[in-house]
């Protein structure tokens, strides 16, 4: 089903129906409908919010959460063409040597780093990750789909245009088996076909190289709390995803999403995994340390981090 519709004055979408899980290939007919998601922030009383909604579903095999149908903008810049100054204060434009340092430390450990190894930053944003990789001894490249972010990376972070391409992952191209390390930091949840994007990145990665991925977890405890609240309020809304409003998340992943995808593609194994708690919702302060500790102990944090090693 491809039906054009204007969801707001600014954004225009067509809606693409999904028939199989994007990570494991299981049929949608076997999946669970969790509820509906509006094209704006729903707040605590979504009954008073008007707009377009899409169904939110969960794969019964690999626990991937996704919207069906998928709202796809006619112009990708409607999502990502917003100037970065509207997202962040000026401090976010400042680079420091410890930025991305923990991820780089883990990458070096997994690939047995030698100076000059090649790295690719997918969705490079302002270029701060590229600066950190360069500073750590990597021969670094990247690409960015957002025109304003790409321009700021060149003008403010002084990233060389020879190193940073403007374009989407589906459009850019690199030599096969050319990188030792590829970074998908908070980008895979924005791609409409995540398995295809992993395959494409794997083709650029050397055998034995690693792909670092940080994604929203489909097992996030706070999301379950908010979903229960919506249910008590007598609605079928859920808090998962944001396919038509910032930050434009299309998917939430479970570690099983990657183990099943690895079986399907036979391209990689999981070298390492962990969860990050992330931001606790604005509730009573006394309960927040308890929630944080519970999520740490049960792997129910906001973010899932996986490191995939190419076979």
Buried (B, 14 or more C-beta within 10 A) or exposed (E): EEEEEEBBEEBBBBBBEBEEBBBBBBEBEEBEEBBBBBBBEBEEEBEEBEBBBBBBBBBBBBBBBBBBBBBBBEEBEBBBEBEBEEEEEEEEBEBEEEBBEEBBEBBBEBBEBEEEBBBBBBBBBBBBBBBBBBBBBBBBBBBBBBBBBBBBBBEBBEBEEEBBBBEBBEEBEBEEEBBBBBBBBBBBBBBBBBBBBBBBBBBBBBEEBBBBBBBBBBBBBBBBEBBEEBEEEEBBBBBBBBBBBEEBBBBBBBBBBBBBBBEBBEBBEBBBBEBEBBEBEEEEEEEEEEBBEEBEEEBBBBBBBBBBBBE
